[in-house]
Amino acid sequence: MKRDFHYIIFTFSMALFLAGCMQTAQVSDVSPIESVKVIDFSECLDENSISPALQLSDDSVWFLSVRDETSNSIVYDLDTETVRSNLLVKPGEHASNDPRGDRMVSVDDQGNATWKGRKFELPSFSNVVPESISPSGNRIAYADKEKKRLMVFDFPSETLVHEKSLPFFCVGIDFLEEDHIVLSALEDSGESGLFAFNGQTGILSQLASGEYNVTSVNETKFLIRPAVGSTAPDSLFFLYLEGQEIKKYPLDAPLTPTQKMTIRLSPNEKFALTGQADAENMHLTVYETEHFRVLYSVSLPAQDYDCIMNASYQQISNDGEDILLLSKSWRPTLIRRSRK
């Protein structure tokens, strides 16, 4: 999952129903454990709401609650286990959560952006193209309607600072830093790949061949995982910025192919979370990353949770004690582990 989250329009053919206030989770680990609490946020979600975007931080959970044409940006406080804020997002807008505060950048379907209360018109914007907000929240990068040009708009200067023609279709955009962007590409030949754009030099360079998921670990690093169902090499690696160049190095972990597709790291890189499924359960396993030793595992009913779906959504906290994921009915679930 990415550092910025966006409002996504989903079409469903049937109503979604609330599964209940609590789910049953089975827990096993290598150290004493007292209990595990499962929170489904039913206090701030009605029975027909879905949550297509969510984020776990040290002290809170952020998610969108969407129903029909109405959506709310909700922040749930982990210390008090209560709702800290619940903000209405106007119809036709989509909001990105800023982890350094509860500030939002919103863009409607016509490319009209709101930033710090100011209005902007984004050139060549389309609501069906990938986009990303920079770490500072001051820039937005997006592809044009044909997905063949990269556009970067700077809000403070009210300027389109980059407009770069692309030799491929851009199907994903992620800011690594204000002037360094990772692009997921689909070439005319049907081949996929990852490319880096250096905004200071204007140079576009290829990072890897194959279809990957680009997942933010923290403010300086991405984890690159094989995409579900792709023919990408069965490998994991990090992307990070060194000087003015994006570098990569491998992550060696004794994991199954499914676990490699679903792995997520805590922002401090000390803990890893993977998913695996059988006919009855989805199994979540938490590791400490120094030696990749298993700390504990949690099993949830497969009828309610999908391992592959959560490859894009599951997250783990910096202390390894909180896990955030989505149910099959697109509702957030928080698993909180308590020790004796």
Backbone torsions as a table, in degrees:
resi	resn	phi	psi	omega
1	MET	NA	151.7	-167.8
2	LYS	-98.1	166.3	-174.7
3	ARG	-75.8	-25.8	177.6
4	ASP	-111.8	145.6	-177.0
5	PHE	-120.6	146.0	-173.3
6	HIS	-128.9	152.1	177.5
7	TYR	-72.1	123.5	-175.8
8	ILE	-117.1	134.4	178.9
9	ILE	-85.5	120.9	178.9
10	PHE	-113.6	142.2	174.2
11	THR	-112.6	124.6	-179.8
12	PHE	-119.4	144.2	-177.9
13	SER	-93.7	-6.1	179.6
14	MET	-148.1	159.0	-177.8
15	ALA	-71.3	151.5	177.5
16	LEU	-104.5	135.6	-176.1
17	PHE	-115.2	149.1	178.9
18	LEU	-68.0	128.9	-176.4
19	ALA	-80.0	-16.5	-179.4
20	GLY	131.9	168.8	-175.2
21	CYS	-75.6	-31.2	-177.7
22	MET	-135.1	145.9	173.9
23	GLN	-110.2	157.6	178.7
24	THR	-92.0	127.6	178.9
25	ALA	-125.5	137.0	175.7
26	GLN	-99.7	135.8	-174.2
27	VAL	-126.4	138.5	171.0
28	SER	-140.6	146.6	176.6
29	ASP	-158.7	-179.2	-175.9
30	VAL	-99.9	7.2	-179.4
31	SER	-139.3	163.5	-176.8
32	PRO	-57.6	137.4	179.4
33	ILE	-134.3	139.1	-177.0
34	GLU	-92.6	-51.2	-178.2
35	SER	-167.0	169.3	171.9
36	VAL	-130.8	132.6	179.8
37	LYS	-106.5	134.9	178.3
38	VAL	-115.7	119.6	-177.4
39	ILE	-111.8	126.8	-178.1
40	ASP	-109.2	7.0	174.2
41	PHE	60.8	28.4	-178.9
42	SER	-64.1	-20.6	179.3
43	GLU	-67.2	-22.8	-178.4
44	CYS	-122.3	9.4	176.5
45	LEU	-125.6	131.8	174.2
46	ASP	-85.1	175.6	-168.1
47	GLU	-69.2	-16.0	-179.3
48	ASN	-109.1	9.4	179.7
49	SER	-81.9	150.7	171.7
50	ILE	-127.5	164.9	-177.6
51	SER	-133.3	89.5	-177.2
52	PRO	-78.1	-3.3	179.1
53	ALA	-146.1	139.5	-178.1
54	LEU	-157.4	156.7	-178.7
55	GLN	-152.7	135.9	177.8
56	LEU	-105.0	130.2	174.2
57	SER	-125.9	-176.1	-175.0
58	ASP	-62.6	-34.5	-174.0
59	ASP	-121.8	2.5	-175.5
60	SER	-157.9	166.1	169.2
61	VAL	-119.0	131.2	174.8
62	TRP	-112.6	138.3	174.2
63	PHE	-156.2	158.8	173.0
64	LEU	-92.8	137.8	171.9
65	SER	-111.5	117.0	-173.3
66	VAL	-120.0	131.2	173.6
67	ARG	-145.1	121.0	-177.1
68	ASP	53.8	-120.6	-178.6
69	GLU	-98.5	8.2	-176.9
70	THR	-112.2	137.0	175.9
71	SER	-140.1	149.9	179.2
72	ASN	-128.6	141.7	173.9
73	SER	-96.8	115.5	-171.0
74	ILE	-116.9	134.1	174.0
75	VAL	-115.9	123.3	-177.7
76	TYR	-108.5	123.4	-176.4
77	ASP	-80.4	124.6	-177.6
78	LEU	-77.1	-28.1	-179.9
79	ASP	-70.4	-44.0	-177.6
80	THR	-96.8	-12.8	-175.8
81	GLU	54.1	46.6	176.1
82	THR	-136.8	164.9	178.4
83	VAL	-74.6	122.7	179.1
84	ARG	-83.9	-40.5	178.6
85	SER	-153.4	152.5	-179.0
86	ASN	-145.1	99.0	-172.4
87	LEU	-109.1	133.4	177.8
88	LEU	-75.4	132.2	173.7
89	VAL	-103.2	127.9	-174.1
90	LYS	-64.4	147.6	177.7
91	PRO	-55.7	138.9	-179.7
92	GLY	86.2	-5.9	177.4
93	GLU	-102.0	158.6	169.0
94	HIS	-133.6	142.9	-167.9
95	ALA	-115.1	144.8	175.6
96	SER	-114.9	129.7	179.7
97	ASN	-81.2	134.3	175.8
98	ASP	-98.4	112.8	-176.3
99	PRO	-64.5	-13.1	178.0
100	ARG	-89.1	4.6	179.5
101	GLY	173.4	-177.0	-179.2
102	ASP	-99.4	23.0	177.4
103	ARG	-69.8	144.8	179.0
104	MET	-123.8	146.5	166.0
105	VAL	-107.7	126.6	-178.3
106	SER	-121.8	145.1	179.6
107	VAL	-137.0	129.8	177.6
108	ASP	-89.2	179.6	-173.3
109	ASP	-67.2	-18.3	179.6
110	GLN	-93.7	3.3	179.4
111	GLY	84.8	20.5	175.1
112	ASN	-90.6	115.1	-175.3
113	ALA	-101.8	147.9	172.7
114	THR	-120.5	125.4	-179.0
115	TRP	-138.2	119.5	-178.3
116	LYS	52.3	39.0	177.8
117	GLY	80.5	-4.6	179.5
118	ARG	-97.7	150.1	-176.4
119	LYS	-103.9	141.0	179.7
120	PHE	-140.0	149.5	173.3
121	GLU	-108.9	119.1	-176.7
122	LEU	-86.7	122.6	-178.9
123	PRO	-65.5	138.8	173.0
124	SER	56.8	30.7	-179.5
125	PHE	-83.7	143.7	173.8
126	SER	-136.0	143.2	-176.4
127	ASN	-77.7	0.6	-178.9
128	VAL	-108.0	11.7	-176.8
129	VAL	-109.3	156.9	176.9
130	PRO	-69.1	154.0	179.9
131	GLU	-153.7	165.2	178.8
132	SER	-155.2	145.8	175.3
133	ILE	-100.2	138.1	-178.1
134	SER	-68.5	162.4	-179.2
135	PRO	-56.2	-33.5	179.8
136	SER	-79.0	-15.7	-174.1
137	GLY	81.3	4.9	-175.0
138	ASN	-92.7	-11.7	-177.4
139	ARG	-133.8	152.3	171.7
140	ILE	-126.3	133.8	175.1
141	ALA	-113.0	139.0	-179.7
142	TYR	-155.1	162.9	174.4
143	ALA	-95.9	153.5	175.8
144	ASP	-74.0	179.1	-172.8
145	LYS	-59.8	-33.4	-180.0
146	GLU	-84.0	-4.6	-179.6
147	LYS	62.1	29.1	-178.4
148	LYS	-118.5	3.4	175.6
149	ARG	-135.3	137.4	174.2
150	LEU	-93.1	127.6	179.6
151	MET	-118.2	132.5	176.5
152	VAL	-127.7	117.3	-178.4
153	PHE	-109.1	131.3	179.6
154	ASP	-102.3	118.3	-175.9
155	PHE	-68.8	-47.4	-177.8
156	PRO	-57.9	-39.1	-178.7
157	SER	-92.3	-4.4	-179.6
158	GLU	55.3	43.0	-171.8
159	THR	-132.9	142.6	168.4
160	LEU	-81.2	100.4	-171.1
161	VAL	-83.2	-22.2	177.6
162	HIS	-140.4	138.4	171.2
163	GLU	-142.2	103.5	-169.7
164	LYS	-119.6	122.6	173.6
165	SER	-69.4	140.1	-175.7
166	LEU	-116.9	139.9	178.5
167	PRO	-86.2	21.8	-178.7
168	PHE	-155.6	171.4	172.3
169	PHE	-84.8	127.4	179.7
170	CYS	-86.2	117.8	-178.0
171	VAL	-114.6	2.4	177.6
172	GLY	-165.7	141.7	-179.1
173	ILE	-135.1	133.9	177.6
174	ASP	-142.6	125.4	173.3
175	PHE	-75.9	124.3	167.4
176	LEU	-90.6	-33.3	178.2
177	GLU	-160.5	168.2	-171.9
178	GLU	-50.9	-37.6	-176.8
179	ASP	-112.7	14.7	-179.6
180	HIS	-133.9	121.0	-172.1
181	ILE	-129.0	138.2	175.6
182	VAL	-102.8	129.8	-177.1
183	LEU	-115.4	132.2	171.4
184	SER	-91.3	128.2	-169.5
185	ALA	-119.2	146.8	168.6
186	LEU	-124.6	112.9	-175.6
187	GLU	-83.2	163.8	-179.1
188	ASP	-58.8	-28.2	179.5
189	SER	-74.5	-9.8	-175.9
190	GLY	95.9	-7.1	178.5
191	GLU	-77.1	148.5	178.9
192	SER	-109.6	163.0	178.4
193	GLY	-171.9	174.0	175.5
194	LEU	-116.3	136.9	179.2
195	PHE	-129.6	153.3	176.2
196	ALA	-113.5	135.8	174.2
197	PHE	-113.0	123.2	177.4
198	ASN	-98.1	108.8	-176.6
199	GLY	-69.5	-20.6	-179.8
200	GLN	-79.2	-33.9	-179.7
201	THR	-105.0	-17.2	-176.0
202	GLY	77.3	9.3	-175.7
203	ILE	-87.3	137.2	175.5
204	LEU	-111.0	124.5	-176.9
205	SER	-134.1	148.2	-179.1
206	GLN	-84.0	136.0	179.1
207	LEU	-100.0	-38.9	-176.1
208	ALA	-163.2	154.5	173.8
209	SER	-100.5	146.2	180.0
210	GLY	112.0	169.8	-178.0
211	GLU	-97.8	119.5	-176.0
212	TYR	-127.6	158.4	166.7
213	ASN	-95.8	131.1	177.5
214	VAL	-100.9	117.4	-174.4
215	THR	-124.9	126.1	177.9
216	SER	-70.0	128.4	173.4
217	VAL	-92.8	-47.1	178.3
218	ASN	-157.7	-163.6	-174.7
219	GLU	-71.0	-12.4	-174.7
220	THR	-124.0	0.1	-170.7
221	LYS	-147.6	141.8	171.5
222	PHE	-111.8	147.5	168.7
223	LEU	-104.2	128.2	-178.6
224	ILE	-106.5	120.5	-176.0
225	ARG	-120.9	149.0	173.3
226	PRO	-59.7	135.1	178.2
227	ALA	-72.0	149.1	179.2
228	VAL	-61.0	126.7	178.0
229	GLY	80.0	5.3	-177.5
230	SER	-89.4	169.1	175.4
231	THR	-102.7	19.1	178.7
232	ALA	-63.6	151.2	176.3
233	PRO	-53.5	141.9	-176.8
234	ASP	-77.1	70.4	-176.0
235	SER	-141.9	158.6	176.3
236	LEU	-120.6	141.7	174.6
237	PHE	-153.8	160.1	177.9
238	PHE	-100.0	150.1	166.7
239	LEU	-115.6	136.4	178.2
240	TYR	-150.0	164.8	-177.3
241	LEU	-99.0	126.1	175.2
242	GLU	-124.0	109.9	-172.5
243	GLY	66.5	-119.7	177.9
244	GLN	-115.1	27.1	-178.1
245	GLU	-132.3	136.8	175.7
246	ILE	-81.1	122.6	-179.9
247	LYS	-108.9	164.4	175.2
248	LYS	-138.3	148.5	172.4
249	TYR	-147.1	151.8	-171.2
250	PRO	-77.2	155.6	170.0
251	LEU	-112.2	110.9	179.9
252	ASP	-90.5	117.6	-178.5
253	ALA	-145.5	135.2	-179.7
254	PRO	-78.5	75.9	-174.3
255	LEU	-123.1	155.8	174.1
256	THR	-74.9	163.4	177.3
257	PRO	-55.1	-40.7	178.6
258	THR	-64.6	-40.7	178.3
259	GLN	-65.0	-34.7	177.5
260	LYS	-67.3	-34.5	178.1
261	MET	-71.1	-28.1	-173.8
262	THR	-104.5	-3.8	-172.9
263	ILE	-63.5	139.1	171.3
264	ARG	-133.3	145.6	178.4
265	LEU	-110.5	150.0	171.9
266	SER	-68.4	154.6	-178.5
267	PRO	-56.5	-31.1	178.2
268	ASN	-86.1	2.0	175.7
269	GLU	68.2	12.5	-177.4
270	LYS	-87.0	-19.8	-176.6
271	PHE	-133.1	148.3	177.2
272	ALA	-126.2	147.9	178.9
273	LEU	-126.3	129.7	177.2
274	THR	-128.5	160.2	177.9
275	GLY	-123.2	147.4	176.8
276	GLN	-150.8	149.3	-175.9
277	ALA	-135.8	151.1	167.8
278	ASP	-127.4	-167.6	-174.6
279	ALA	-64.3	-29.2	-173.1
280	GLU	-105.0	-32.0	-171.2
281	ASN	-137.5	154.5	164.2
282	MET	-99.5	124.7	-175.6
283	HIS	-105.5	120.5	175.2
284	LEU	-102.4	131.4	-179.4
285	THR	-122.7	132.5	179.5
286	VAL	-108.3	131.9	-179.3
287	TYR	-119.6	152.4	161.5
288	GLU	-91.1	138.2	-167.3
289	THR	-87.6	-13.0	-178.7
290	GLU	-61.8	-44.7	178.4
291	HIS	-119.4	5.2	-175.0
292	PHE	50.7	52.5	177.5
293	ARG	-96.6	137.4	178.8
294	VAL	-68.5	129.9	176.4
295	LEU	-97.4	-47.9	177.6
296	TYR	-165.6	167.5	176.7
297	SER	-136.5	154.0	179.0
298	VAL	-131.4	135.2	177.7
299	SER	-115.0	131.1	178.6
300	LEU	-121.9	150.1	-176.4
301	PRO	-62.7	130.6	-178.4
302	ALA	-64.5	-22.2	178.0
303	GLN	-69.0	-20.6	-178.5
304	ASP	-108.6	-22.1	-174.3
305	TYR	-134.0	140.8	-177.5
306	ASP	-117.9	127.6	-176.5
307	CYS	-65.0	-47.2	-176.5
308	ILE	-68.5	-40.0	176.4
309	MET	-57.3	-42.7	-176.3
310	ASN	-78.5	-2.8	172.8
311	ALA	-57.7	-28.8	-179.1
312	SER	-95.8	-9.3	-170.4
313	TYR	-123.9	-32.5	-172.8
314	GLN	-65.5	143.9	-176.8
315	GLN	-142.7	156.3	178.6
316	ILE	-131.4	145.6	-174.7
317	SER	-79.5	169.2	-179.2
318	ASN	-66.0	-22.5	177.0
319	ASP	-98.4	1.1	178.7
320	GLY	74.0	6.7	-173.0
321	GLU	-98.3	-17.4	-178.6
322	ASP	-118.0	135.6	176.9
323	ILE	-124.8	130.8	177.6
324	LEU	-116.2	133.9	179.5
325	LEU	-153.8	179.5	179.2
326	LEU	-115.2	145.8	172.1
327	SER	-83.5	171.7	178.6
328	LYS	-63.9	-22.7	177.9
329	SER	-91.1	18.5	173.8
330	TRP	61.7	44.4	177.0
331	ARG	-123.3	137.3	-176.8
332	PRO	-68.5	146.3	175.2
333	THR	-133.2	131.2	177.3
334	LEU	-112.3	125.4	176.9
335	ILE	-107.1	120.8	-177.4
336	ARG	-116.0	123.0	-176.9
337	ARG	-97.4	133.7	178.0
338	SER	-117.6	140.8	178.7
339	ARG	-109.2	157.8	175.4
340	LYS	-71.4	NA	NA
